[in-house]
Amino acid sequence: MKNVVQSERRVFQPGATIRGAVPRVYLDHNATTPIAPAVADRMMVALRDEFGNPSSVHHFGQRAKSALDEARSAVAALIGSDASEVIFTSGGTESDNFALRGAAEALEVTGRRHLIASSIEHEAVLNTLKALARRGWKTTLLPVDTSGIVSPAALEAALTDETAVVSVMHANNEIGTIQPIAELARLAKARGALFHTDAVQSSGKIPVDVRALGVDMLSLSAHKFYGPKGVGALWSRRGLRLVPFATGGKQERSRRAGTENVVGIVGMGAAAQLAAAKMNEEAARLAQLRDRLEDGIVRVVPGTAINGARSPRVANTTNISFDRVEAESLLIALDLQGFAVSTGSACSSGTLEPSHVLKAMGFPPHRTQNSIRFSLGAANTEADIDRVIAVLPGVVEKLRSLTRAPVRA
Ligand SMILES: Cc1ncc(COP(=O)(O)O)c(C=O)c1O
């Protein structure tokens, strides 16, 4: 029991120091965020007191049901929708799968068997498209330009009368670029296709309004905005038919069977409320920290370049290439110094895969394999940023001394 209490305190303070150990700075908020203390408090109430099955008619069931309703309204308010259009899921991955597979299956009978997505989507979309391609669906991946943006002209050229669904993410997880969703959705719908956007990295960070975006489906995930992991939502426009994954009970208006994850959903609702209240102020604070970080790194480390810098971006994200430095080595060296960052490249079976996002942006290997993502969040301060700027020149210099090629300007 004591261990649980101790570890709980550390979860709430990602920057906290364990006595005698390296002070830790968490700069990987796009991977996941710590649960906000107020969210955890609200979840504890649900865990203890709202244990009833929301489908039960008695007092205990109805208490859990009203906790679900409250959370559904909070998530709906975050994205400008009606509560009845929000379907709770197990996270962003399930929401993306549900949108694409559910819509594809519903539209199969109409003869529309073509799907379009951008080439910089998360694997939750890309691998779902691949799976549907193996089942006979035609798929098209849209290119992006060097600033990481999908051009409306490219979508227009790819659309056909057979296109069933177009999926383009709102904000990219690796570089933070924001796509012109409203314009892309308008083009798709003019050709009779449905439009889905993965808003996992934008919701809670920038205003998201499903009506203004003009989309049909939108994915969210709680753990990207200080809520718990393993819970998310798919917003689906009223009247839209999606074929559900699982057969079973009539939960979520028969769109997702299975007893609801009440504690997780309550946490998502509390996190949505917090995000809506703090969004503008926090985005302005994080933009200042992000600019301080970028200016500092470019100033003190030669051979660096900011990826996607010229595009509209979410305030907390920056992706930086370090010439002649393997990203994985830099990540490990920074971790040893107490800084948690991330690389867009996936290390699979001992070989370093270049980032598919930077590759799609047309960058050469020395940039796709040498990039680090810093994603800032609630606990970060100017002092954290200044410390990472102070540490980086030495770390990079040391790594570069191990290779012989000259640094590119
Ligand atoms: C853009 C994007 N989509 C989907 C996901 C998957 O969300 P989840 O971890 O909730 O399954 C992520 C998570 O990294 C993401 O960044």
The ligand as a Tripos MOL2 file, in Angstrom:
@<TRIPOS>MOLECULE
LIG
   16    16     1     0     0
SMALL
NO_CHARGES

@<TRIPOS>ATOM
      1 C1         -2.0450   11.2730  -33.7560 C.3       1 LIG1
      2 C2         -2.3020   10.0790  -32.9100 C.ar      1 LIG1
      3 N1         -3.3100    9.2580  -33.2190 N.ar      1 LIG1
      4 C3         -3.5970    8.1720  -32.4880 C.ar      1 LIG1
      5 C4         -2.8480    7.8420  -31.3940 C.ar      1 LIG1
      6 C5         -3.1950    6.6230  -30.6040 C.3       1 LIG1
      7 O1         -3.8770    6.9780  -29.4310 O.3       1 LIG1
      8 P1         -3.9600    5.9420  -28.1950 P.3       1 LIG1
      9 O2         -2.5990    5.8970  -27.5840 O.co2     1 LIG1
     10 O3         -4.9830    6.5520  -27.2780 O.co2     1 LIG1
     11 O4         -4.4130    4.6430  -28.7520 O.co2     1 LIG1
     12 C6         -1.7670    8.6580  -31.0330 C.ar      1 LIG1
     13 C7         -0.8950    8.3080  -29.8750 C.2       1 LIG1
     14 O5          0.2960    8.5550  -29.8830 O.2       1 LIG1
     15 C8         -1.4870    9.8180  -31.8020 C.ar      1 LIG1
     16 O6         -0.4760   10.6340  -31.5080 O.3       1 LIG1
@<TRIPOS>BOND
     1     1     2 1
     2     2     3 ar
     3     2    15 ar
     4     3     4 ar
     5     4     5 ar
     6     5     6 1
     7     5    12 ar
     8     6     7 1
     9     7     8 1
    10     8     9 2
    11     8    10 1
    12     8    11 1
    13    12    13 1
    14    12    15 ar
    15    13    14 2
    16    15    16 1
@<TRIPOS>SUBSTRUCTURE
     1 LIG1         1 GROUP 0 **** ****
